[in-house]
């Protein structure tokens, strides 16, 4: 295993840091909201109880921390690019679910769609590393 800098490692490193920061903020904000979600369930009736939503956000944030740490660890290992791809695709799917839920509950919010830039950038870095791995294998 050579110690080289892969083309997507900078992108993966930067987006991993952004994922860690945003997941930390989500966890810190969602835990108090979960503890008071009974109030929100009574005042804002909707097709999904807010307590379930906050639990979903906390679990998603924990997954984002896992993705960020894994991305940070594997960003310079060409053979591990295939490991990062499905993890990133799952996170993109989760991000799309969050954006759709935000659209249904709050109407159009450009920020919820702007947040999708981070996992798509992560995917871009993973794809660059996979491409490098495929080219170096030939």
ChimeraX attribute file (.defattr): number of C-alpha atoms within 10 A of each C-alpha:
attribute: neighborCount
match mode: 1-to-1
recipient: residues
	/A:1	6
	/A:2	7
	/A:3	7
	/A:4	10
	/A:5	13
	/A:6	18
	/A:7	19
	/A:8	24
	/A:9	23
	/A:10	16
	/A:11	19
	/A:12	28
	/A:13	21
	/A:14	17
	/A:15	23
	/A:16	27
	/A:17	17
	/A:18	16
	/A:19	23
	/A:20	19
	/A:21	14
	/A:22	16
	/A:23	23
	/A:24	17
	/A:25	12
	/A:26	17
	/A:27	19
	/A:28	12
	/A:29	14
	/A:30	21
	/A:31	16
	/A:32	11
	/A:33	17
	/A:34	19
	/A:35	11
	/A:36	13
	/A:37	19
	/A:38	13
	/A:39	13
	/A:40	15
	/A:41	15
	/A:42	11
	/A:43	9
	/A:44	10
	/A:45	10
	/A:46	11
	/A:47	7
	/A:48	11
	/A:49	15
	/A:50	21
	/A:51	20
	/A:52	13
	/A:53	16
	/A:54	21
	/A:55	16
	/A:56	15
	/A:57	21
	/A:58	21
	/A:59	14
	/A:60	19
	/A:61	22
	/A:62	17
	/A:63	18
	/A:64	25
	/A:65	20
	/A:66	17
	/A:67	22
	/A:68	25
	/A:69	17
	/A:70	16
	/A:71	29
	/A:72	18
	/A:73	14
	/A:74	19
	/A:75	26
	/A:76	22
	/A:77	18
	/A:78	25
	/A:79	16
	/A:80	18
	/A:81	23
	/A:82	14
	/A:83	13
	/A:84	21
	/A:85	19
	/A:86	12
	/A:87	17
	/A:88	22
	/A:89	15
	/A:90	14
	/A:91	21
	/A:92	19
	/A:93	13
	/A:94	18
	/A:95	20
	/A:96	16
	/A:97	12
	/A:98	20
	/A:99	21
	/A:100	16
	/A:101	15
	/A:102	16
	/A:103	15
	/A:104	10
	/A:105	12
	/A:106	9
	/A:107	10
	/A:108	13
	/A:109	11
	/A:110	10
	/A:111	10
	/A:112	17
	/A:113	16
	/A:114	10
	/A:115	15
	/A:116	18
	/A:117	14
	/A:118	19
	/A:119	24
	/A:120	16
	/A:121	18
	/A:122	29
	/A:123	24
	/A:124	17
	/A:125	27
	/A:126	29
	/A:127	18
	/A:128	20
	/A:129	27
	/A:130	22
	/A:131	16
	/A:132	17
	/A:133	18
	/A:134	12
	/A:135	9
	/A:136	9
	/A:137	8
	/A:138	5
